[in-house]
């Protein structure tokens, strides 16, 4: 027989089931036994990686594994130069990745921060304070205003008890709680006799019976759900892995070819040929690519941090740019989570209220635009006083845990207090001058509340509630109030009758500043926005219309109950065929389903959220984005990006940054592989030269590695600072199913690489020719030979610097207005040149690097040939522009 939920049982039945007593509680001995049986009241987090383990994990990259293997083999065959450079490159790549990833992990917080360390309970018939970790099912807990709830409880007693549950349910308003048994199955949002871990008491007090702790609580279940969600590779990581696999296969083929060529064409011994093949095949791997990608992402992450977007996972920086769907929470993300009065209606007059939030700064302006002093309007003044005196919330000043003014109590009452402050009323004088005698709290049946106060010597009942309900209890138009006699018992019957109706207010949780513009920008970037909230459908629709969620098109709205009845095929059709969709009254599992389905259909999903209920979806998404100010620690842990300012505008700016980074990374990848093809071309031409003239190799393996390590890594990283094109946020998101390099681009890389390698090798050939040496009898240990190979090295490197410039603006000529715009790129050229000159001209390094000092004539040859490479590439661009123009 299935166990009956606690909210469907009477409090006596729940007490009996948990073998507890409301007045006596549990004995200390029984508590110890239950802790032994079910464990302490803690949420068990998976242990984070230690620093050493996190560093070791950097070496799992496929390129790193290949380079380590090649380096080890090289050292095993006593080629210490090649082996040590290969291992140094791997170490540099790993350090860059580790530093950023490990620093970002510090943002990940612990769930236990949400649990108050002390809780007041009844044990052995006495009230006592215990560590919240020692709570067990059956404990009787004393609940007071401002308490953090530390376990799931069934309410036993309620005195005006209201609980802020938005971190669990997504509800923006406090929920009224009572001890009444519910009669039918209901969702967590409707369980009015239950309170849950991670929530806080807004108003009132009461008593609760602990029914679940730790991982068995609703909080723990959501936390477990978020931890069970496996992290997946980002689209960029997938693409880099694909590129790496194809490149490694090519390098192995090159290595095999070089082994054969070394033995049969270069007359090497088998050991020499093996060493030669290892060095060349390893040099064909884009050793610097991981460092270039990681550093580019890290630099992008730093720029985002300056824009208030804190990146925890490097790959998510680029993934942002591919976003096709933003699945956003409503409360606290789209809206401010600050209820605000927007309009006032009193008989014969309407007013607009300016100013958002609880600070109380703003104006009350007549709708007819007449310049009337609001404070001299007696009817308006009495109306605002009525709302002021029927509210018991308090406004708190900003502090360490609250970046802005905040409400203690019901947010609706907080909005009324802020309205009164705008009107000039002093909250501190409310209870001093007009003390409350009695209060009849709000409940869902009456839909109103009343505060009985001593007002200027008279006993007045100040009431507020739903407009239709207040009107039914009013005798004439005139919030509502009622003068009554001094009584011992101020009941609903003798206070909430014959009320004088004073007017209406329009109140809402307003959208964040700039949200509408950010949504317009997202639409222009062809990104669909889905709102997923635990709030009511009507509330979500009202906000969505206000922020122009669907512009001029109809918004598709669906509730959690309707979602359960919708199969996956229909659901994906709803998501993909509507500009905007709203899901209301949804559970964490339903939100997870929506995100998972979008991913199955290859949509790139960014999920925003701030509550515990958002955590599973945040972790499931390609990019989980949590709010830094109002977000729970759980949400921050589950996300990859934290918005420090909670701004939707920052999110859209981050997406723009992601697109810029991807565009620049693509330039980096193309430029990187172009130089690899150039190096391969130089090797192939060396084989041809050996076959025809008996020439030795024009470029050595150690020199190829130094091209990547010293000459190109800094310029390629500096490309990430390139300015974007003007239409970066007007294009459709990139298709993650398509490779970063298509056939056309691969052919372009190959052709450019051929010209790059050819100009480098020609320099080698010309230098030896004009030096007058016998090609067939060149001493490969001589200074002359080392200078010749250094010309090839420097020639390819200078051509690569031109190539980096050529890649910046597609088919545009290199000599455009952007030529000098990227100052960091020019500084990187200078830094690289200094490093290269050090390696070339430092005597004690030359035997290690196989470099020779270059003369002025050699430099003239290098500059002339690399410039020729640039002119050839410019001519190719000119032809491409003409063909493109002809096609149009």
Secondary structure, 3 states (H helix, E strand, C coil): CCCCCHHHCCHHHHHHHCCCCCCCCECHHHHHHHHHHHCCCCCCCCCCCCHHHHHHHHHHCHHHHHHHHHHHHHHHCCCHHHHHHHHHHHHHHHHHHHHHHHHHHCCCCCHHHHCCCEEEEEECCEEEEEEHHHCCCCCEEEECCCCECCCEEEEEEEEEEEEECHHHHCCCCCEECCCCCCCCCCCHHHCCCEECCCCEEEEEEEEEEEEECHHHCHHHHHHHHHHHCCCCCCHHHHHHHHHHHHHHHHHHHHHHHHHHHHHHCCCCCHHHHHHHHHHHHHHHCCCCHHHHHHHHHHHHHHHHHHCCEEECCCHHHHHHHHCCEEEECCCCCCEEEEEEEEEEEECCEEEEECCCCCCCCCCEEECCCCCCCHHHCHHHHHHHHHHHHCCCCEEECCCCCCCCCEEECCHHHHHHHHHHHHHCCCHHHHHHHCCEEEEECCCCCCCEEEEEEEECCEEEEEEEECHHHHHHCEEEECCEEEEECCCCCCCHHHHCCCEEECEEEEEEEEECCCHHHHHHHHHHCCCEEEEECCCCHHHHHHHHHHCCCCCCCCCEEEEHHHHHCCCHHHHHHHHHHCCEEEEECCCHHHHHHHHHHHHHCCCCEEEEECCHHHHHHHHHCCEEEEECCCCCHHHHHHCCEEECCCCHHHHHHHHHHHHHHHHHHHHHHHHHHHHHHHHHHHHHHHHHHHHHHCCCCCCCHHHHHHHHHHHHHHHHHHHHHCCCCCCCCCCCCCCCCCCCCCHHHHHHHHHHHHHHHHHHHHHHHHHHHHHCCCHHHCCCCCHHHHHHHHHHHHHHHHHHHHHHHHCCCCCCCCCCCCCCCCHHHHHHHHHHHHHHHHHHHCHHHHHHHCCCCCCHHHHHHHHHHHHHHHHHHHHHHHHHHHHHHHHC
